């Protein structure tokens, strides 16, 4: 089995993995949050993933945000989790 000798080598190889090819395996509902000014995870790559998700999905877009804390996102996520827990 190959081993990466350094952390840099590990993360260098990890850069070749494109998550969009795994998106169609998702079966649970997905809510994605996207900042349209994000340069770390560009919106084009996020949309590529989103478009391949076959599960129920929702996209929340923040037009003026980058790769940062999104206003009210954690409140929104917590409410969604609480709702799911009550329905279970």
Biopython code that builds the backbone (N, CA, C, O; Angstrom):
import numpy as np
from Bio.PDB.StructureBuilder import StructureBuilder

atoms = [
    (1, "UNK", "N", (0.848, -1.180, 0.000)),
    (1, "UNK", "CA", (0.000, 0.000, 0.000)),
    (1, "UNK", "C", (0.889, 1.238, 0.000)),
    (1, "UNK", "O", (1.837, 1.333, 0.780)),
    (2, "UNK", "N", (0.581, 2.168, -0.866)),
    (2, "UNK", "CA", (1.352, 3.413, -0.904)),
    (2, "UNK", "C", (1.039, 4.264, 0.309)),
    (2, "UNK", "O", (-0.103, 4.344, 0.762)),
    (3, "UNK", "N", (2.074, 4.893, 0.820)),
    (3, "UNK", "CA", (1.889, 5.834, 1.919)),
    (3, "UNK", "C", (2.458, 7.169, 1.501)),
    (3, "UNK", "O", (3.462, 7.243, 0.792)),
    (4, "UNK", "N", (1.806, 8.219, 1.947)),
    (4, "UNK", "CA", (2.310, 9.560, 1.688)),
    (4, "UNK", "C", (3.368, 9.871, 2.734)),
    (4, "UNK", "O", (3.143, 9.700, 3.932)),
    (5, "UNK", "N", (4.505, 10.322, 2.278)),
    (5, "UNK", "CA", (5.605, 10.580, 3.189)),
    (5, "UNK", "C", (5.453, 11.901, 3.935)),
    (5, "UNK", "O", (6.005, 12.069, 5.022)),
    (6, "UNK", "N", (4.721, 12.817, 3.367)),
    (6, "UNK", "CA", (4.570, 14.114, 4.025)),
    (6, "UNK", "C", (3.122, 14.574, 3.942)),
    (6, "UNK", "O", (2.340, 14.099, 3.119)),
    (7, "UNK", "N", (2.797, 15.497, 4.805)),
    (7, "UNK", "CA", (1.457, 16.086, 4.785)),
    (7, "UNK", "C", (1.215, 16.797, 3.460)),
    (7, "UNK", "O", (0.115, 16.726, 2.911)),
    (8, "UNK", "N", (2.236, 17.484, 2.939)),
    (8, "UNK", "CA", (2.093, 18.184, 1.659)),
    (8, "UNK", "C", (1.762, 17.210, 0.526)),
    (8, "UNK", "O", (0.926, 17.505, -0.329)),
    (9, "UNK", "N", (2.420, 16.050, 0.523)),
    (9, "UNK", "CA", (2.151, 15.057, -0.519)),
    (9, "UNK", "C", (0.720, 14.535, -0.406)),
    (9, "UNK", "O", (0.044, 14.338, -1.415)),
    (10, "UNK", "N", (0.266, 14.314, 0.823)),
    (10, "UNK", "CA", (-1.094, 13.833, 1.044)),
    (10, "UNK", "C", (-2.113, 14.821, 0.499)),
    (10, "UNK", "O", (-3.000, 14.449, -0.269)),
    (11, "UNK", "N", (-1.984, 16.082, 0.897)),
    (11, "UNK", "CA", (-2.955, 17.081, 0.453)),
    (11, "UNK", "C", (-2.783, 17.416, -1.026)),
    (11, "UNK", "O", (-3.737, 17.845, -1.675)),
    (12, "UNK", "N", (-1.599, 17.231, -1.555)),
    (12, "UNK", "CA", (-1.394, 17.405, -2.989)),
    (12, "UNK", "C", (-2.194, 16.393, -3.786)),
    (12, "UNK", "O", (-2.807, 16.738, -4.796)),
    (13, "UNK", "N", (-2.191, 15.152, -3.340)),
    (13, "UNK", "CA", (-2.973, 14.106, -4.020)),
    (13, "UNK", "C", (-4.466, 14.289, -3.792)),
    (13, "UNK", "O", (-5.272, 14.009, -4.678)),
    (14, "UNK", "N", (-4.830, 14.753, -2.616)),
    (14, "UNK", "CA", (-6.238, 14.968, -2.308)),
    (14, "UNK", "C", (-6.861, 15.981, -3.262)),
    (14, "UNK", "O", (-8.063, 15.928, -3.524)),
    (15, "UNK", "N", (-6.059, 16.897, -3.779)),
    (15, "UNK", "CA", (-6.546, 17.897, -4.717)),
    (15, "UNK", "C", (-7.075, 17.310, -6.016)),
    (15, "UNK", "O", (-7.775, 17.996, -6.762)),
    (16, "UNK", "N", (-6.754, 16.058, -6.298)),
    (16, "UNK", "CA", (-7.228, 15.423, -7.527)),
    (16, "UNK", "C", (-8.627, 14.826, -7.382)),
    (16, "UNK", "O", (-9.216, 14.384, -8.369)),
    (17, "UNK", "N", (-9.157, 14.811, -6.175)),
    (17, "UNK", "CA", (-10.480, 14.239, -5.939)),
    (17, "UNK", "C", (-11.531, 15.310, -6.191)),
    (17, "UNK", "O", (-11.476, 16.392, -5.606)),
    (18, "UNK", "N", (-12.469, 15.013, -7.044)),
    (18, "UNK", "CA", (-13.559, 15.936, -7.342)),
    (18, "UNK", "C", (-14.844, 15.339, -6.783)),
    (18, "UNK", "O", (-15.341, 14.329, -7.282)),
    (19, "UNK", "N", (-15.367, 15.964, -5.759)),
    (19, "UNK", "CA", (-16.514, 15.432, -5.026)),
    (19, "UNK", "C", (-17.770, 15.306, -5.885)),
    (19, "UNK", "O", (-18.681, 14.554, -5.538)),
    (20, "UNK", "N", (-17.831, 16.034, -7.003)),
    (20, "UNK", "CA", (-19.049, 15.961, -7.818)),
    (20, "UNK", "C", (-19.335, 14.537, -8.300)),
    (20, "UNK", "O", (-20.491, 14.187, -8.538)),
    (21, "UNK", "N", (-18.304, 13.724, -8.444)),
    (21, "UNK", "CA", (-18.507, 12.360, -8.931)),
    (21, "UNK", "C", (-19.090, 11.450, -7.856)),
    (21, "UNK", "O", (-19.500, 10.330, -8.158)),
    (22, "UNK", "N", (-19.133, 11.907, -6.618)),
    (22, "UNK", "CA", (-19.732, 11.128, -5.531)),
    (22, "UNK", "C", (-21.119, 11.639, -5.171)),
    (22, "UNK", "O", (-21.840, 10.987, -4.415)),
    (23, "UNK", "N", (-21.499, 12.788, -5.698)),
    (23, "UNK", "CA", (-22.754, 13.438, -5.311)),
    (23, "UNK", "C", (-23.977, 12.589, -5.623)),
    (23, "UNK", "O", (-24.949, 12.615, -4.869)),
    (24, "UNK", "N", (-23.949, 11.847, -6.706)),
    (24, "UNK", "CA", (-25.132, 11.061, -7.070)),
    (24, "UNK", "C", (-25.383, 9.908, -6.105)),
    (24, "UNK", "O", (-26.445, 9.287, -6.156)),
    (25, "UNK", "N", (-24.431, 9.610, -5.233)),
    (25, "UNK", "CA", (-24.614, 8.554, -4.235)),
    (25, "UNK", "C", (-25.401, 9.031, -3.013)),
    (25, "UNK", "O", (-25.869, 8.214, -2.220)),
    (26, "UNK", "N", (-25.545, 10.335, -2.860)),
    (26, "UNK", "CA", (-26.271, 10.871, -1.710)),
    (26, "UNK", "C", (-27.731, 10.443, -1.769)),
    (26, "UNK", "O", (-28.361, 10.510, -2.824)),
    (27, "UNK", "N", (-28.262, 10.008, -0.642)),
    (27, "UNK", "CA", (-29.657, 9.569, -0.572)),
    (27, "UNK", "C", (-30.476, 10.414, 0.405)),
    (27, "UNK", "O", (-31.699, 10.480, 0.283)),
    (28, "UNK", "N", (-29.832, 11.047, 1.353)),
    (28, "UNK", "CA", (-30.532, 11.872, 2.332)),
    (28, "UNK", "C", (-30.698, 13.288, 1.802)),
    (28, "UNK", "O", (-29.932, 13.721, 0.941)),
    (29, "UNK", "N", (-31.692, 14.012, 2.309)),
    (29, "UNK", "CA", (-31.893, 15.392, 1.862)),
    (29, "UNK", "C", (-30.644, 16.248, 2.100)),
    (29, "UNK", "O", (-29.919, 16.067, 3.079)),
    (30, "UNK", "N", (-30.420, 17.173, 1.185)),
    (30, "UNK", "CA", (-29.230, 18.032, 1.222)),
    (30, "UNK", "C", (-29.660, 19.491, 1.165)),
    (30, "UNK", "O", (-30.524, 19.866, 0.372)),
    (31, "UNK", "N", (-29.052, 20.298, 2.005)),
    (31, "UNK", "CA", (-29.202, 21.750, 1.907)),
    (31, "UNK", "C", (-27.793, 22.313, 1.760)),
    (31, "UNK", "O", (-26.958, 22.168, 2.653)),
    (32, "UNK", "N", (-27.541, 22.957, 0.625)),
    (32, "UNK", "CA", (-26.223, 23.546, 0.354)),
    (32, "UNK", "C", (-26.298, 25.056, 0.511)),
    (32, "UNK", "O", (-27.283, 25.692, 0.136)),
    (33, "UNK", "N", (-25.232, 25.612, 1.073)),
    (33, "UNK", "CA", (-25.100, 27.057, 1.224)),
    (33, "UNK", "C", (-23.935, 27.506, 0.358)),
    (33, "UNK", "O", (-22.837, 26.959, 0.458)),
    (34, "UNK", "N", (-24.169, 28.496, -0.489)),
    (34, "UNK", "CA", (-23.155, 28.939, -1.441)),
    (34, "UNK", "C", (-22.999, 30.448, -1.399)),
    (34, "UNK", "O", (-23.969, 31.193, -1.538)),
    (35, "UNK", "N", (-21.752, 30.891, -1.202)),
    (35, "UNK", "CA", (-21.428, 32.312, -1.334)),
    (35, "UNK", "C", (-20.937, 32.549, -2.754)),
    (35, "UNK", "O", (-19.957, 31.936, -3.180)),
    (36, "UNK", "N", (-21.598, 33.421, -3.483)),
    (36, "UNK", "CA", (-21.244, 33.611, -4.894)),
    (36, "UNK", "C", (-19.887, 34.273, -5.103)),
    (36, "UNK", "O", (-19.366, 34.259, -6.218)),
    (37, "UNK", "N", (-19.304, 34.850, -4.059)),
    (37, "UNK", "CA", (-17.977, 35.473, -4.174)),
    (37, "UNK", "C", (-16.886, 34.577, -3.597)),
    (37, "UNK", "O", (-15.767, 35.039, -3.373)),
    (38, "UNK", "N", (-17.191, 33.315, -3.356)),
    (38, "UNK", "CA", (-16.247, 32.368, -2.760)),
    (38, "UNK", "C", (-15.161, 32.006, -3.770)),
    (38, "UNK", "O", (-15.459, 31.517, -4.861)),
    (39, "UNK", "N", (-13.911, 32.244, -3.407)),
    (39, "UNK", "CA", (-12.788, 31.875, -4.275)),
    (39, "UNK", "C", (-12.125, 30.578, -3.818)),
    (39, "UNK", "O", (-11.324, 30.006, -4.557)),
    (40, "UNK", "N", (-12.444, 30.105, -2.615)),
    (40, "UNK", "CA", (-11.879, 28.851, -2.112)),
    (40, "UNK", "C", (-12.665, 27.662, -2.670)),
    (40, "UNK", "O", (-12.080, 26.691, -3.150)),
    (41, "UNK", "N", (-13.986, 27.749, -2.600)),
    (41, "UNK", "CA", (-14.878, 26.753, -3.210)),
    (41, "UNK", "C", (-15.744, 27.508, -4.214)),
    (41, "UNK", "O", (-16.866, 27.899, -3.891)),
    (42, "UNK", "N", (-15.239, 27.716, -5.425)),
    (42, "UNK", "CA", (-15.962, 28.533, -6.406)),
    (42, "UNK", "C", (-17.385, 28.020, -6.650)),
    (42, "UNK", "O", (-17.618, 26.812, -6.689)),
    (43, "UNK", "N", (-18.330, 28.946, -6.815)),
    (43, "UNK", "CA", (-19.717, 28.547, -7.042)),
    (43, "UNK", "C", (-19.883, 27.571, -8.207)),
    (43, "UNK", "O", (-20.747, 26.695, -8.153)),
    (44, "UNK", "N", (-19.083, 27.704, -9.243)),
    (44, "UNK", "CA", (-19.219, 26.785, -10.386)),
    (44, "UNK", "C", (-19.001, 25.331, -9.958)),
    (44, "UNK", "O", (-19.684, 24.432, -10.450)),
    (45, "UNK", "N", (-18.063, 25.100, -9.052)),
    (45, "UNK", "CA", (-17.825, 23.732, -8.582)),
    (45, "UNK", "C", (-18.944, 23.276, -7.658)),
    (45, "UNK", "O", (-19.323, 22.105, -7.660)),
    (46, "UNK", "N", (-19.469, 24.202, -6.871)),
    (46, "UNK", "CA", (-20.581, 23.854, -5.982)),
    (46, "UNK", "C", (-21.835, 23.522, -6.791)),
    (46, "UNK", "O", (-22.561, 22.585, -6.460)),
    (47, "UNK", "N", (-22.085, 24.288, -7.847)),
    (47, "UNK", "CA", (-23.243, 24.014, -8.699)),
    (47, "UNK", "C", (-23.086, 22.676, -9.419)),
    (47, "UNK", "O", (-24.071, 21.967, -9.628)),
    (48, "UNK", "N", (-21.864, 22.327, -9.797)),
    (48, "UNK", "CA", (-21.622, 21.030, -10.445)),
    (48, "UNK", "C", (-22.005, 19.895, -9.506)),
    (48, "UNK", "O", (-22.618, 18.914, -9.928)),
    (49, "UNK", "N", (-21.644, 20.026, -8.236)),
    (49, "UNK", "CA", (-22.019, 19.016, -7.245)),
    (49, "UNK", "C", (-23.535, 19.006, -7.058)),
    (49, "UNK", "O", (-24.168, 17.951, -7.108)),
    (50, "UNK", "N", (-24.101, 20.177, -6.843)),
    (50, "UNK", "CA", (-25.542, 20.295, -6.584)),
    (50, "UNK", "C", (-26.368, 19.674, -7.709)),
    (50, "UNK", "O", (-27.343, 18.969, -7.450)),
    (51, "UNK", "N", (-25.984, 19.931, -8.932)),
    (51, "UNK", "CA", (-26.742, 19.422, -10.077)),
    (51, "UNK", "C", (-26.708, 17.906, -10.195)),
    (51, "UNK", "O", (-27.577, 17.322, -10.844)),
    (52, "UNK", "N", (-25.731, 17.261, -9.585)),
    (52, "UNK", "CA", (-25.625, 15.798, -9.670)),
    (52, "UNK", "C", (-26.264, 15.082, -8.485)),
    (52, "UNK", "O", (-26.311, 13.852, -8.460)),
    (53, "UNK", "N", (-26.751, 15.830, -7.514)),
    (53, "UNK", "CA", (-27.397, 15.213, -6.357)),
    (53, "UNK", "C", (-28.789, 14.744, -6.767)),
    (53, "UNK", "O", (-29.606, 15.534, -7.239)),
    (54, "UNK", "N", (-29.050, 13.452, -6.581)),
    (54, "UNK", "CA", (-30.353, 12.891, -6.942)),
    (54, "UNK", "C", (-31.342, 12.955, -5.779)),
    (54, "UNK", "O", (-32.551, 12.868, -5.990)),
    (55, "UNK", "N", (-30.843, 13.105, -4.570)),
    (55, "UNK", "CA", (-31.694, 13.170, -3.379)),
    (55, "UNK", "C", (-32.437, 14.503, -3.340)),
    (55, "UNK", "O", (-32.088, 15.430, -4.071)),
    (56, "UNK", "N", (-33.458, 14.604, -2.489)),
    (56, "UNK", "CA", (-34.104, 15.907, -2.309)),
    (56, "UNK", "C", (-33.049, 16.943, -1.918)),
    (56, "UNK", "O", (-32.176, 16.666, -1.095)),
    (57, "UNK", "N", (-33.134, 18.124, -2.504)),
    (57, "UNK", "CA", (-32.072, 19.108, -2.277)),
    (57, "UNK", "C", (-32.616, 20.525, -2.303)),
    (57, "UNK", "O", (-33.671, 20.808, -2.870)),
    (58, "UNK", "N", (-31.859, 21.396, -1.670)),
    (58, "UNK", "CA", (-32.191, 22.817, -1.624)),
    (58, "UNK", "C", (-30.882, 23.596, -1.647)),
    (58, "UNK", "O", (-29.909, 23.212, -0.998)),
    (59, "UNK", "N", (-30.864, 24.681, -2.391)),
    (59, "UNK", "CA", (-29.675, 25.525, -2.493)),
    (59, "UNK", "C", (-30.001, 26.898, -1.918)),
    (59, "UNK", "O", (-30.966, 27.542, -2.329)),
    (60, "UNK", "N", (-29.183, 27.339, -0.960)),
    (60, "UNK", "CA", (-29.329, 28.664, -0.371)),
    (60, "UNK", "C", (-28.143, 29.494, -0.844)),
    (60, "UNK", "O", (-26.992, 29.161, -0.563)),
    (61, "UNK", "N", (-28.427, 30.571, -1.561)),
    (61, "UNK", "CA", (-27.370, 31.379, -2.177)),
    (61, "UNK", "C", (-27.212, 32.698, -1.434)),
    (61, "UNK", "O", (-28.187, 33.388, -1.139)),
    (62, "UNK", "N", (-25.956, 33.031, -1.140)),
    (62, "UNK", "CA", (-25.590, 34.309, -0.539)),
    (62, "UNK", "C", (-24.802, 35.087, -1.593)),
    (62, "UNK", "O", (-23.604, 34.852, -1.754)),
    (63, "UNK", "N", (-25.447, 36.008, -2.313)),
    (63, "UNK", "CA", (-24.811, 36.677, -3.457)),
    (63, "UNK", "C", (-23.546, 37.463, -3.121)),
    (63, "UNK", "O", (-22.628, 37.514, -3.939)),
    (64, "UNK", "N", (-23.475, 38.072, -1.950)),
    (64, "UNK", "CA", (-22.359, 38.965, -1.633)),
    (64, "UNK", "C", (-21.356, 38.374, -0.653)),
    (64, "UNK", "O", (-20.585, 39.118, -0.046)),
    (65, "UNK", "N", (-21.347, 37.058, -0.484)),
    (65, "UNK", "CA", (-20.473, 36.452, 0.513)),
    (65, "UNK", "C", (-19.412, 35.570, -0.133)),
    (65, "UNK", "O", (-19.584, 35.040, -1.231)),
    (66, "UNK", "N", (-18.301, 35.435, 0.604)),
    (66, "UNK", "CA", (-17.190, 34.593, 0.164)),
    (66, "UNK", "C", (-17.226, 33.290, 0.962)),
    (66, "UNK", "O", (-18.302, 32.787, 1.283)),
    (67, "UNK", "N", (-16.071, 32.753, 1.276)),
    (67, "UNK", "CA", (-15.928, 31.526, 2.064)),
    (67, "UNK", "C", (-15.836, 31.957, 3.528)),
    (67, "UNK", "O", (-14.745, 32.014, 4.094)),
    (68, "UNK", "N", (-16.963, 32.255, 4.127)),
    (68, "UNK", "CA", (-16.997, 32.840, 5.468)),
    (68, "UNK", "C", (-18.241, 32.372, 6.202)),
    (68, "UNK", "O", (-19.088, 31.674, 5.644)),
    (69, "UNK", "N", (-18.334, 32.766, 7.454)),
    (69, "UNK", "CA", (-19.526, 32.478, 8.252)),
    (69, "UNK", "C", (-20.727, 33.156, 7.603)),
    (69, "UNK", "O", (-20.706, 34.362, 7.359)),
    (70, "UNK", "N", (-21.754, 32.400, 7.328)),
    (70, "UNK", "CA", (-22.930, 32.940, 6.648)),
    (70, "UNK", "C", (-23.991, 33.324, 7.675)),
    (70, "UNK", "O", (-24.293, 32.543, 8.577)),
    (71, "UNK", "N", (-24.551, 34.515, 7.545)),
    (71, "UNK", "CA", (-25.536, 34.970, 8.527)),
    (71, "UNK", "C", (-26.722, 34.017, 8.622)),
    (71, "UNK", "O", (-27.296, 33.609, 7.613)),
    (72, "UNK", "N", (-27.065, 33.682, 9.832)),
    (72, "UNK", "CA", (-28.234, 32.863, 10.149)),
    (72, "UNK", "C", (-28.144, 31.426, 9.645)),
    (72, "UNK", "O", (-29.077, 30.652, 9.860)),
    (73, "UNK", "N", (-27.070, 31.048, 8.994)),
    (73, "UNK", "CA", (-26.985, 29.682, 8.457)),
    (73, "UNK", "C", (-27.054, 28.647, 9.579)),
    (73, "UNK", "O", (-27.779, 27.659, 9.460)),
    (74, "UNK", "N", (-26.307, 28.862, 10.669)),
    (74, "UNK", "CA", (-26.309, 27.871, 11.749)),
    (74, "UNK", "C", (-27.654, 27.818, 12.453)),
    (74, "UNK", "O", (-28.086, 26.746, 12.878)),
    (75, "UNK", "N", (-28.327, 28.965, 12.584)),
    (75, "UNK", "CA", (-29.684, 28.963, 13.146)),
    (75, "UNK", "C", (-30.612, 28.137, 12.259)),
    (75, "UNK", "O", (-31.415, 27.344, 12.751)),
    (76, "UNK", "N", (-30.494, 28.329, 10.970)),
    (76, "UNK", "CA", (-31.298, 27.610, 9.990)),
    (76, "UNK", "C", (-31.043, 26.103, 10.068)),
    (76, "UNK", "O", (-31.981, 25.306, 10.048)),
    (77, "UNK", "N", (-29.781, 25.729, 10.156)),
    (77, "UNK", "CA", (-29.405, 24.308, 10.235)),
    (77, "UNK", "C", (-29.944, 23.683, 11.516)),
    (77, "UNK", "O", (-30.479, 22.575, 11.494)),
    (78, "UNK", "N", (-29.804, 24.394, 12.631)),
    (78, "UNK", "CA", (-30.300, 23.878, 13.909)),
    (78, "UNK", "C", (-31.814, 23.671, 13.870)),
    (78, "UNK", "O", (-32.310, 22.645, 14.335)),
    (79, "UNK", "N", (-32.544, 24.630, 13.324)),
    (79, "UNK", "CA", (-33.999, 24.482, 13.211)),
    (79, "UNK", "C", (-34.375, 23.289, 12.336)),
    (79, "UNK", "O", (-35.325, 22.568, 12.640)),
    (80, "UNK", "N", (-33.641, 23.083, 11.264)),
    (80, "UNK", "CA", (-33.894, 21.939, 10.387)),
    (80, "UNK", "C", (-33.654, 20.620, 11.123)),
    (80, "UNK", "O", (-34.447, 19.686, 11.002)),
    (81, "UNK", "N", (-32.562, 20.545, 11.881)),
    (81, "UNK", "CA", (-32.263, 19.327, 12.640)),
    (81, "UNK", "C", (-33.308, 19.067, 13.719)),
    (81, "UNK", "O", (-33.717, 17.925, 13.927)),
    (82, "UNK", "N", (-33.740, 20.121, 14.404)),
    (82, "UNK", "CA", (-34.769, 19.962, 15.432)),
    (82, "UNK", "C", (-36.085, 19.484, 14.825)),
    (82, "UNK", "O", (-36.767, 18.635, 15.398)),
    (83, "UNK", "N", (-36.436, 20.026, 13.674)),
    (83, "UNK", "CA", (-37.659, 19.608, 12.978)),
    (83, "UNK", "C", (-37.577, 18.133, 12.596)),
    (83, "UNK", "O", (-38.534, 17.382, 12.786)),
    (84, "UNK", "N", (-36.431, 17.722, 12.058)),
    (84, "UNK", "CA", (-36.250, 16.316, 11.681)),
    (84, "UNK", "C", (-36.328, 15.404, 12.900)),
    (84, "UNK", "O", (-36.897, 14.314, 12.823)),
    (85, "UNK", "N", (-35.759, 15.842, 14.029)),
    (85, "UNK", "CA", (-35.776, 15.031, 15.250)),
    (85, "UNK", "C", (-37.198, 14.873, 15.779)),
    (85, "UNK", "O", (-37.559, 13.809, 16.279)),
    (86, "UNK", "N", (-37.998, 15.916, 15.671)),
    (86, "UNK", "CA", (-39.384, 15.842, 16.143)),
    (86, "UNK", "C", (-40.225, 14.927, 15.261)),
    (86, "UNK", "O", (-41.147, 14.270, 15.744)),
    (87, "UNK", "N", (-39.909, 14.884, 13.980)),
    (87, "UNK", "CA", (-40.672, 14.047, 13.051)),
    (87, "UNK", "C", (-40.283, 12.577, 13.146)),
    (87, "UNK", "O", (-41.035, 11.704, 12.714)),
    (88, "UNK", "N", (-39.114, 12.303, 13.710)),
    (88, "UNK", "CA", (-38.617, 10.913, 13.785)),
    (88, "UNK", "C", (-39.317, 10.117, 14.869)),
    (88, "UNK", "O", (-39.017, 8.939, 15.061)),
]
sb = StructureBuilder()
sb.init_structure("model")
sb.init_model(0)
sb.init_chain("A")
sb.init_seg("    ")
for serial, (resi, resn, name, xyz) in enumerate(atoms, 1):
    if name == "N":
        sb.init_residue(resn, " ", resi, " ")
    sb.init_atom(name, np.array(xyz, "f"), 0.0, 1.0, " ", f" {name:<3s}", serial, name[0])
structure = sb.get_structure()
